[in-house]
Amino acid sequence: MSESEHRMIEILRILNVQEKPIGSKVIADELKNKGYNLGERAVRYHMQILDEKGYTERKGYSGRVITDLGRAKLEKGLIYDQVDFTFSKFEERIYLTDFDYNKRSGNVIVNTSNILENKAFDIIKEVFAAGVCVSPLINAKKTEINGKKGYVMKTICGTTIDGVFLKNGIPSIPQYGGLVEIEDYYPTKFSELISYKKTSITPLDAFIAKDMTSVLEVAEHGTGTIPANFRIIPETSLEKAKEIIQNLEKVGIGGVLEIGETSENVLGIPVPEGMVGISIIGGITPFCAAQEMDYKVDIKTGEEFIDYNKLKELESSKHKIKKAKKIEYKKTPFILTKSLNRMNQVDYDIETNEGNIVANISYLNKLDLDDALAIMKRTYKSLPKYMNPLFNIVDHPSDDSKVGIATVCSLSIDGILINNGIMSTPRYGGLLELGKPPMFVEMISYDGSSIDPHKIFIFKNLTQISKRKNPKKILASIKEVPYIARPECEDILDKINGNGFPIFKVGKPRELVYNAKVDNYNFGIVTGSGLNSIAAIKEKGIAIEVKAVETILPIEDMSLIYEQ
């Protein structure tokens, strides 16, 4: 991707956050803030190209606006760049926060949600009343949304606290967003997390999905799972940070679940030497409660600023959640660690097509099994190049009314390569749009995540495999292999490609592979996920519990779906 194309993506980003047309001077100033030293003349040249492509549109003498086509380009243009941009957005928000708690004035970062149903609004109020939030202060306005009456609600984002830290001389570094388990109103541990630096999806956005949270249960009964985030600060700033947190609580900004001591494990997350971990409730938490009850809530995390004095208390709030107990927490496991251990158990023989592979297992009711297998068969026939045809039926470990469908996990390919003396590292799990050429539109790193990335995309209903709509969006992974091993690697991949291991592309050193980037002196391999057929089942409305990287199974015990 050329420097000129990078500049045009940045111009689209600038236009995307504007509510009215802007001219070349404003764009040039914004680009300068982002490190691009372009004059107005150069901006006009780039804008002409964007107009010709249909990504932007002139609005008289006022300037230009981004088009729907431009927004689509922005969403899937430079996926490897978007991974970096996700974290940089938070750094930008932190820097721009200027809230002064002594004066009770300045801007705070807010999450925004569109809410259509009054009942959804009532549920959200219940969560605020229980104090399961960063702050009871909100800005809510009645409005018309797509021709229907509803509310636009803005709530304080926990990143505001990072901004206040920085304005007071404390470097606060966001590390993870995830889910925290609450038991009897006490936080116990992070059950899932994603690194801010290694995802195209904002970490808390990744966990905003039905069946992933149980915020309402926490508000009503004190036990469940809520979104939260985690940052680290230097140990030398601990006492000052505690003082700031106390002052923020006096002006209605809180939500701190735990502040650790130096190098102390915080809710299952290890903390580097000389640093202190702090966990804070996710600002979008109250909105999740409405989603849990099947109300449609459009949530945008931490994308806006608002004057603190434009916020009002929604409900008299009593914080029911208590500070975490000082106990030895069980560490939150990372998916890469689990993956490496599973990969190490693979002993598949490329000559005999026998041996152990890594398997996913997904559980469903026995009564739904025939329908599920029929969906898998139809999906394979429609997309044979992209689907893994192998499966096995296994018993549920404790429930006789359920049964498991085992599929081949793409980590098996890493295991096969390693077993043949070639280091292969799973880099990203992604959502691949099958255009010409195919292109990754979302990616989450295996490194820094506790959950298999493909499970996130399934939970959030982002796949488009079994439906007639195009372009199709399927699950895929990109692996990274040292370039010196490429010839031997290609020989092995050629042998296994027809044996139930879908391999889409073998890249060259430094090559963008379907818009994804690997490290220098490595090449990328894009493979299909064994969960694609499971995602197709879920798309058809069948309830299915997905468990990825679950076990080791002999491949010879598996059957071909198209022979059923």
C-alpha positions as CSV (number, residue, x, y, z in Angstrom):
1,M,0.0,0.0,0.0
2,S,1.5,3.3,-1.1
3,E,2.0,6.4,1.0
4,S,-0.6,8.2,-1.2
5,E,-3.2,5.5,-0.3
6,H,-2.4,5.9,3.4
7,R,-3.0,9.6,3.1
8,M,-6.4,9.0,1.4
9,I,-7.4,6.6,4.1
10,E,-6.5,9.2,6.7
11,I,-8.6,11.9,4.8
12,L,-11.6,9.5,4.8
13,R,-11.1,9.0,8.6
14,I,-11.1,12.8,9.1
15,L,-14.3,13.2,7.0
16,N,-16.0,10.2,8.7
17,V,-16.0,12.0,12.2
18,Q,-17.3,15.3,10.8
19,E,-21.0,16.2,11.0
20,K,-20.8,18.7,8.2
21,P,-18.8,19.3,5.0
22,I,-15.2,20.5,5.5
23,G,-12.7,22.1,3.2
24,S,-9.1,21.4,2.3
25,K,-7.6,23.7,4.9
26,V,-9.3,21.9,7.8
27,I,-8.3,18.6,6.3
28,A,-4.7,19.8,5.9
29,D,-4.6,20.9,9.5
30,E,-6.0,17.6,10.8
31,L,-3.5,15.7,8.7
32,K,-0.7,17.7,10.1
33,N,-1.8,16.7,13.6
34,K,-1.6,13.1,12.5
35,G,1.9,13.5,11.1
36,Y,1.2,14.1,7.4
37,N,2.7,17.3,6.2
38,L,0.4,18.0,3.3
39,G,-0.5,21.5,2.0
40,E,-3.9,22.5,0.8
41,R,-3.0,22.0,-2.8
42,A,-1.9,18.4,-2.2
43,V,-5.0,17.8,-0.2
44,R,-7.2,19.0,-3.1
45,Y,-5.3,16.6,-5.4
46,H,-6.1,13.7,-3.1
47,M,-9.7,14.8,-2.7
48,Q,-10.1,14.9,-6.5
49,I,-9.0,11.2,-6.7
50,L,-11.4,10.3,-3.8
51,D,-14.3,12.1,-5.7
52,E,-13.5,10.1,-8.8
53,K,-13.6,6.9,-6.9
54,G,-17.0,7.8,-5.4
55,Y,-15.6,7.8,-1.8
56,T,-16.2,11.6,-1.2
57,E,-18.7,14.1,-2.5
58,R,-18.5,17.9,-2.9
59,K,-21.2,19.9,-1.2
60,G,-21.1,23.3,-2.9
61,Y,-18.6,25.8,-1.5
62,S,-18.8,24.2,2.0
63,G,-16.4,21.4,1.3
64,R,-16.7,17.6,1.1
65,V,-18.4,14.8,2.9
66,I,-17.7,11.0,2.9
67,T,-20.1,8.8,1.0
68,D,-21.4,5.4,2.0
69,L,-18.9,3.9,-0.5
70,G,-16.2,5.8,1.3
71,R,-17.3,4.4,4.7
72,A,-17.3,0.9,3.3
73,K,-13.7,1.5,2.0
74,L,-12.7,2.8,5.4
75,E,-14.1,-0.2,7.2
76,K,-12.1,-2.7,5.1
77,G,-9.4,-0.7,3.4
78,L,-6.2,-1.4,5.4
79,I,-7.0,-4.1,8.0
80,Y,-3.4,-4.3,9.2
81,D,-3.4,-0.5,9.6
82,Q,-6.8,-0.7,11.4
83,V,-5.2,-3.0,14.1
84,D,-2.7,-0.2,14.9
85,F,-5.4,2.5,14.6
86,T,-7.6,0.9,17.2
87,F,-5.1,1.5,19.9
88,S,-4.0,4.9,18.6
89,K,-7.7,6.1,18.9
90,F,-7.5,5.4,22.6
91,E,-4.2,7.3,22.9
92,E,-5.7,10.2,21.0
93,R,-8.8,10.2,23.3
94,I,-6.7,10.1,26.4
95,Y,-4.5,13.0,25.2
96,L,-7.6,15.2,24.4
97,T,-9.4,14.6,27.7
98,D,-9.2,17.9,29.7
99,F,-11.6,17.3,32.6
100,D,-10.7,19.1,35.8
101,Y,-12.4,17.5,38.8
102,N,-11.5,20.4,41.1
103,K,-13.4,22.8,38.8
104,R,-15.9,20.2,37.7
105,S,-15.4,21.4,34.1
106,G,-14.0,20.2,30.9
107,N,-14.6,17.4,28.4
108,V,-15.1,13.7,29.2
109,I,-15.1,10.7,26.8
110,V,-18.6,9.2,26.3
111,N,-20.1,6.1,24.8
112,T,-23.2,6.6,22.7
113,S,-26.2,4.4,22.2
114,N,-29.4,4.6,20.2
115,I,-32.3,3.1,22.0
116,L,-35.8,2.6,20.5
117,E,-37.9,0.8,23.1
118,N,-39.0,2.4,26.4
119,K,-38.6,-1.0,28.1
120,A,-34.9,-1.1,27.1
121,F,-34.5,2.4,28.7
122,D,-36.1,1.1,31.9
123,I,-33.7,-1.8,32.1
124,I,-30.7,0.5,31.6
125,K,-32.0,2.7,34.4
126,E,-32.1,-0.3,36.7
127,V,-28.4,-1.0,36.0
128,F,-27.5,2.6,36.8
129,A,-29.5,2.4,40.0
130,A,-27.5,-0.6,41.1
131,G,-24.2,1.3,40.4
132,V,-23.0,-1.2,37.8
133,C,-21.5,1.6,35.7
134,V,-18.6,4.0,35.5
135,S,-20.9,6.9,36.4
136,P,-24.6,7.6,37.0
137,L,-24.2,10.8,34.9
138,I,-25.7,10.7,31.4
139,N,-26.9,12.8,28.6
140,A,-30.1,11.4,27.2
141,K,-32.3,13.1,24.5
142,K,-35.5,11.9,22.9
143,T,-35.1,11.8,19.2
144,E,-36.3,10.1,16.0
145,I,-34.2,7.1,14.8
146,N,-35.0,5.7,11.4
147,G,-38.5,7.1,11.6
148,K,-39.2,5.8,15.1
149,K,-39.1,7.7,18.4
150,G,-36.3,6.8,20.7
151,Y,-33.4,8.0,22.8
152,V,-29.8,8.9,22.2
153,M,-27.9,8.2,25.4
154,K,-24.3,9.2,26.2
155,T,-22.5,7.7,29.2
156,I,-19.1,8.3,30.6
157,C,-16.3,6.0,29.2
158,G,-13.8,4.6,31.7
159,T,-11.0,5.9,29.4
160,T,-11.8,9.3,30.8
161,I,-10.0,8.2,34.0
162,D,-6.9,7.4,31.9
163,G,-7.1,11.0,30.4
164,V,-7.4,12.5,33.9
165,F,-4.4,10.5,35.0
166,L,-2.3,11.8,32.1
167,K,-3.3,15.4,32.7
168,N,-2.0,14.9,36.2
169,G,1.3,13.5,35.1
170,I,0.5,9.7,35.3
171,P,1.1,7.6,32.2
172,S,-1.8,5.2,32.0
173,I,-1.4,2.4,29.4
174,P,-4.6,0.5,28.3
175,Q,-3.8,-3.2,28.1
176,Y,-6.9,-5.3,27.8
177,G,-10.7,-5.1,27.5
178,G,-12.7,-8.1,28.5
179,L,-15.2,-9.7,30.8
180,V,-15.0,-9.9,34.6
181,E,-16.8,-12.5,36.6
182,I,-18.8,-11.1,39.6
183,E,-19.7,-13.4,42.5
184,D,-21.9,-12.1,45.4
185,Y,-21.0,-8.5,44.2
186,Y,-17.3,-9.2,44.4
187,P,-15.1,-9.1,41.2
188,T,-13.3,-12.4,41.0
189,K,-11.3,-12.6,37.7
190,F,-11.2,-11.7,34.1
191,S,-12.8,-14.7,32.3
192,E,-12.0,-13.3,28.8
193,L,-9.8,-10.5,27.5
194,I,-8.4,-9.0,24.2
195,S,-5.3,-6.8,23.9
196,Y,-5.9,-3.2,22.8
197,K,-2.9,-3.4,20.6
198,K,-3.8,-6.4,18.6
199,T,-7.3,-6.2,17.2
200,S,-9.2,-4.3,14.5
201,I,-12.3,-4.4,16.8
202,T,-12.2,-2.3,20.0
203,P,-11.9,-4.9,22.8
204,L,-15.1,-4.1,24.6
205,D,-16.9,-3.9,21.3
206,A,-15.8,-7.5,20.8
207,F,-17.7,-8.6,23.9
208,I,-20.9,-6.7,23.3
209,A,-23.0,-9.6,22.2
210,K,-26.0,-11.5,23.6
211,D,-25.0,-14.5,25.7
212,M,-21.6,-13.1,26.4
213,T,-22.6,-10.8,29.3
214,S,-25.0,-11.1,32.2
215,V,-25.1,-7.5,33.5
216,L,-28.8,-7.6,34.6
217,E,-28.1,-10.6,36.7
218,V,-25.3,-8.7,38.4
219,A,-27.5,-5.7,39.0
220,E,-30.3,-7.8,40.5
221,H,-28.5,-10.6,42.2
222,G,-24.8,-9.8,42.4
223,T,-23.5,-12.7,40.3
224,G,-22.7,-12.7,36.6
225,T,-20.3,-11.3,33.9
226,I,-19.8,-7.6,33.0
227,P,-17.5,-5.8,30.6
228,A,-14.4,-4.2,32.1
229,N,-11.0,-2.9,31.0
230,F,-7.5,-3.0,32.4
231,R,-4.6,-0.6,32.4
232,I,-1.2,-0.3,34.1
233,I,0.6,2.7,35.7
234,P,4.1,3.1,37.2
235,E,4.4,2.0,40.8
236,T,5.7,5.5,41.8
237,S,2.3,7.0,40.9
238,L,0.2,4.6,42.9
239,E,-0.6,6.9,45.8
240,K,-1.3,9.9,43.5
241,A,-3.6,7.7,41.4
242,K,-5.6,6.6,44.5
243,E,-6.1,10.2,45.4
244,I,-7.3,11.1,41.9
245,I,-9.7,8.2,41.9
246,Q,-11.1,9.4,45.3
247,N,-11.6,12.9,43.9
248,L,-13.2,11.5,40.7
249,E,-15.7,9.5,42.8
250,K,-16.8,12.7,44.5
251,V,-17.8,14.2,41.2
252,G,-19.6,11.0,40.1
253,I,-16.9,9.2,38.1
254,G,-15.8,5.8,39.4
255,G,-16.4,2.1,38.5
256,V,-13.0,0.9,39.8
257,L,-13.1,-2.8,40.5
258,E,-9.5,-3.2,41.8
259,I,-6.3,-1.3,42.2
260,G,-3.3,-3.7,42.7
261,E,-0.1,-3.2,44.5
262,T,3.3,-3.2,42.7
263,S,3.6,-6.2,40.3
264,E,0.5,-7.8,41.8
265,N,-1.8,-10.0,39.8
266,V,-5.1,-8.1,39.2
267,L,-8.2,-10.2,38.7
268,G,-6.1,-12.9,37.0
269,I,-4.0,-10.7,34.9
270,P,-0.2,-10.7,35.5
271,V,1.4,-7.2,35.9
272,P,4.9,-6.3,34.8
273,E,7.6,-5.6,37.4
274,G,7.5,-2.0,38.7
275,M,3.9,-1.5,37.4
276,V,0.5,-1.4,39.0
277,G,-2.7,-2.8,37.5
278,I,-6.1,-1.1,37.6
279,S,-9.4,-2.6,36.4
280,I,-12.5,-0.4,35.7
281,I,-16.0,-1.3,34.7
282,G,-16.7,-0.8,31.0
283,G,-18.7,2.4,30.3
284,I,-21.0,0.5,27.9
285,T,-22.0,-2.0,30.6
286,P,-25.6,-0.6,31.2
287,F,-26.4,-0.9,27.5
288,C,-25.4,-4.6,27.6
289,A,-28.3,-5.3,30.0
290,A,-30.8,-4.2,27.3
291,Q,-29.1,-6.4,24.7
292,E,-29.4,-9.4,27.0
293,M,-33.2,-9.0,27.0
294,D,-33.2,-9.0,23.2
295,Y,-33.7,-5.2,22.7
296,K,-31.8,-3.7,19.8
297,V,-29.2,-1.2,21.1
298,D,-26.7,0.5,18.7
299,I,-23.6,1.0,20.8
300,K,-20.6,3.2,19.9
301,T,-17.7,3.0,22.4
302,G,-15.6,6.0,23.4
303,E,-15.9,7.9,20.1
304,E,-17.1,11.3,21.4
305,F,-16.4,14.0,23.9
306,I,-19.0,16.0,25.8
307,D,-18.8,18.8,28.3
308,Y,-19.1,17.4,31.8
309,N,-21.8,19.9,32.7
310,K,-24.1,18.6,30.1
311,L,-24.4,15.4,32.0
312,K,-27.1,14.7,34.6
313,E,-27.7,11.9,37.1
314,L,-30.1,9.4,35.6
315,E,-30.9,7.5,38.8
316,S,-29.9,7.8,42.4
317,S,-27.1,5.2,42.3
318,K,-25.9,2.9,45.0
319,H,-22.7,1.0,44.1
320,K,-23.5,-2.6,44.9
321,I,-20.3,-4.0,43.5
322,K,-17.6,-4.2,46.1
323,K,-13.8,-3.8,45.7
324,A,-12.2,-7.1,44.9
325,K,-10.9,-9.2,47.7
326,K,-7.1,-9.5,48.1
327,I,-6.8,-13.2,47.2
328,E,-4.6,-15.2,44.9
329,Y,-6.6,-15.1,41.7
330,K,-6.4,-17.9,39.2
331,K,-4.6,-16.5,36.2
332,T,-6.6,-15.8,33.0
333,P,-5.4,-18.2,30.4
334,F,-4.3,-16.9,26.9
335,I,-5.5,-18.7,23.8
336,L,-2.0,-18.7,22.3
337,T,-0.6,-20.7,25.2
338,K,-3.5,-23.2,24.9
339,S,-3.0,-23.3,21.1
340,L,0.7,-24.0,21.3
341,N,0.1,-26.9,23.7
342,R,-2.6,-28.4,21.5
343,M,-0.4,-27.9,18.4
344,N,2.4,-29.8,20.1
345,Q,0.1,-32.9,20.4
346,V,-0.5,-33.1,16.6
347,D,1.2,-36.2,15.1
348,Y,-0.7,-36.3,11.8
349,D,1.4,-38.2,9.1
350,I,1.3,-36.4,5.7
351,E,2.0,-39.6,3.9
352,T,-0.6,-41.9,5.5
353,N,-3.2,-39.2,6.3
354,E,-3.5,-40.6,9.8
355,G,-2.8,-39.3,13.2
356,N,-4.0,-36.8,15.8
357,I,-5.3,-33.3,14.9
358,V,-6.6,-30.4,17.0
359,A,-10.4,-30.4,17.1
360,N,-13.1,-27.9,17.9
361,I,-16.2,-29.3,19.6
362,S,-19.6,-27.5,19.5
363,Y,-22.6,-28.8,21.4
364,L,-26.3,-28.7,20.5
365,N,-29.5,-30.5,21.3
366,K,-29.7,-34.1,19.9
367,L,-33.0,-33.1,18.3
368,D,-31.3,-30.5,16.2
369,L,-28.5,-32.8,15.0
370,D,-30.0,-33.9,11.7
371,D,-30.9,-30.3,10.7
372,A,-27.4,-29.2,11.7
373,L,-25.7,-31.8,9.5
374,A,-27.9,-30.9,6.6
375,I,-26.8,-27.3,6.9
376,M,-23.2,-28.4,7.0
377,K,-23.6,-30.5,3.9
378,R,-25.4,-27.6,2.0
379,T,-22.7,-25.2,3.1
380,Y,-19.9,-27.4,1.9
381,K,-21.5,-27.9,-1.5
382,S,-21.9,-24.2,-2.0
383,L,-18.4,-23.3,-0.9
384,P,-16.2,-26.4,-1.2
385,K,-13.0,-24.4,-1.6
386,Y,-13.5,-22.7,1.8
387,M,-15.1,-25.4,4.0
388,N,-13.5,-28.2,5.9
389,P,-15.5,-31.4,5.1
390,L,-14.4,-33.5,8.1
391,F,-16.5,-33.9,11.2
392,N,-17.2,-36.4,14.0
393,I,-20.1,-36.8,16.5
394,V,-19.1,-37.0,20.1
395,D,-20.9,-37.4,23.4
396,H,-21.6,-34.5,25.7
397,P,-19.5,-34.9,28.9
398,S,-22.5,-34.5,31.3
399,D,-25.8,-33.9,29.4
400,D,-27.5,-36.9,27.6
401,S,-29.8,-34.6,25.7
402,K,-26.9,-32.9,23.9
403,V,-24.3,-34.0,21.4
404,G,-21.1,-32.6,20.1
405,I,-20.0,-31.9,16.5
406,A,-16.2,-32.1,16.3
407,T,-14.5,-30.3,13.4
408,V,-10.8,-29.9,12.4
409,C,-9.3,-26.8,13.9
410,S,-7.0,-24.8,11.6
411,L,-4.3,-24.9,14.3
412,S,-3.8,-28.5,13.1
413,I,-1.9,-27.1,10.1
414,D,0.5,-25.3,12.5
415,G,0.9,-28.5,14.3
416,I,1.6,-30.5,11.1
417,L,4.3,-28.0,10.0
418,I,6.0,-27.9,13.5
419,N,5.9,-31.7,13.5
420,N,7.8,-31.6,10.3
421,G,10.5,-29.1,11.6
422,I,8.9,-25.9,10.4
423,M,8.0,-23.2,12.9
424,S,4.4,-21.9,12.3
425,T,2.8,-19.4,14.6
426,P,-0.9,-18.5,14.4
427,R,-1.0,-14.7,14.1
428,Y,-4.6,-13.6,13.6
429,G,-8.1,-15.1,13.4
430,G,-10.1,-13.0,11.0
431,L,-13.3,-12.4,9.1
432,L,-12.5,-12.9,5.4
433,E,-14.8,-11.3,2.8
434,L,-14.9,-13.4,-0.4
435,G,-14.5,-10.6,-3.0
436,K,-12.1,-10.4,-5.9
437,P,-9.6,-10.7,-4.4
438,P,-10.7,-12.0,-0.9
439,M,-9.9,-9.5,1.9
440,F,-9.7,-9.6,5.6
441,V,-12.2,-7.1,7.1
442,E,-11.6,-7.9,10.8
443,M,-8.7,-9.4,12.7
444,I,-8.0,-10.3,16.3
445,S,-4.5,-11.6,17.4
446,Y,-4.1,-14.9,19.0
447,D,-1.4,-13.3,21.1
448,G,-2.9,-11.2,23.8
449,S,-6.4,-12.8,23.7
450,S,-7.9,-15.3,26.0
451,I,-10.6,-16.4,23.5
452,D,-10.4,-17.9,20.1
453,P,-10.9,-14.9,17.7
454,H,-13.4,-16.9,15.6
455,K,-15.7,-17.3,18.6
456,I,-16.0,-13.5,18.8
457,F,-17.1,-13.3,15.2
458,I,-19.7,-16.1,15.7
459,F,-21.0,-14.6,18.9
460,K,-21.4,-11.2,17.2
461,N,-23.2,-12.7,14.2
462,L,-20.6,-11.2,11.8
463,T,-20.3,-14.2,9.5
464,Q,-22.3,-14.6,6.2
465,I,-21.8,-18.1,5.1
466,S,-25.1,-19.9,4.7
467,K,-27.2,-16.9,3.6
468,R,-27.8,-16.0,0.0
469,K,-26.4,-12.4,0.4
470,N,-23.1,-11.6,-1.1
471,P,-20.3,-11.0,-0.6
472,K,-19.8,-14.0,1.7
473,K,-18.0,-13.5,5.0
474,I,-16.2,-16.5,6.4
475,L,-13.8,-17.3,9.2
476,A,-10.1,-17.6,8.3
477,S,-6.7,-17.5,10.0
478,I,-3.3,-16.2,9.0
479,K,-0.2,-18.1,10.1
480,E,3.4,-16.8,10.1
481,V,6.4,-18.9,8.9
482,P,10.1,-17.9,8.5
483,Y,10.7,-17.2,4.8
484,I,13.7,-19.6,4.6
485,A,11.3,-22.5,5.1
486,R,8.9,-21.5,2.3
487,P,9.8,-24.2,-0.3
488,E,9.5,-27.1,2.1
489,C,6.4,-25.6,3.6
490,E,4.7,-25.4,0.2
491,D,5.4,-29.1,-0.4
492,I,3.8,-30.1,2.8
493,L,0.8,-27.8,2.3
494,D,0.3,-29.2,-1.3
495,K,0.1,-32.7,0.2
496,I,-2.5,-31.9,2.9
497,N,-4.6,-29.3,1.0
498,G,-6.9,-32.0,-0.4
499,N,-7.2,-33.9,2.8
500,G,-9.6,-31.7,4.7
501,F,-7.3,-28.7,5.4
502,P,-8.5,-25.7,3.4
503,I,-5.5,-23.6,2.5
504,F,-6.4,-20.4,0.6
505,K,-3.1,-18.7,-0.1
506,V,0.6,-19.0,0.6
507,G,2.1,-15.5,0.6
508,K,5.6,-14.3,-0.2
509,P,8.0,-12.5,2.2
510,R,6.8,-9.0,3.1
511,E,3.6,-9.6,1.0
512,L,0.2,-8.4,2.1
513,V,-1.8,-11.6,2.2
514,Y,-5.5,-10.8,1.6
515,N,-4.8,-7.3,3.1
516,A,-3.1,-8.8,6.2
517,K,0.5,-8.2,7.2
518,V,3.1,-10.4,8.7
519,D,6.5,-9.6,10.2
520,N,9.5,-9.0,7.9
521,Y,11.5,-12.1,7.0
522,N,8.3,-14.2,7.3
523,F,5.5,-15.1,4.9
524,G,1.8,-15.6,5.6
525,I,-0.5,-18.6,5.1
526,V,-4.2,-18.1,5.0
527,T,-6.3,-21.1,6.0
528,G,-10.0,-21.7,6.5
529,S,-11.5,-22.2,10.0
530,G,-13.1,-25.5,11.2
531,L,-15.8,-23.3,12.8
532,N,-17.2,-22.1,9.4
533,S,-19.8,-24.9,9.3
534,I,-20.6,-24.3,12.9
535,A,-21.2,-20.6,12.2
536,A,-23.5,-21.6,9.3
537,I,-25.5,-23.6,11.8
538,K,-25.9,-20.7,14.1
539,E,-26.8,-18.4,11.2
540,K,-29.8,-20.7,10.6
541,G,-31.1,-20.1,14.2
542,I,-30.0,-23.4,15.8
543,A,-28.6,-22.9,19.3
544,I,-25.1,-24.2,19.5
545,E,-22.3,-23.9,22.1
546,V,-19.0,-23.3,20.5
547,K,-15.8,-24.6,22.0
548,A,-12.6,-24.0,20.0
549,V,-9.2,-25.6,20.3
550,E,-11.0,-28.1,22.6
551,T,-9.2,-31.5,22.2
552,I,-7.1,-33.9,20.2
553,L,-8.7,-36.5,17.9
554,P,-7.5,-39.0,15.3
555,I,-8.3,-37.8,11.9
556,E,-9.1,-41.3,10.7
557,D,-12.1,-41.3,13.1
558,M,-13.7,-38.4,11.2
559,S,-16.2,-38.6,8.3
560,L,-16.7,-36.5,5.2
561,I,-19.9,-34.4,5.4
562,Y,-20.6,-34.7,1.6
563,E,-20.8,-38.5,2.0
564,Q,-23.6,-38.3,4.5
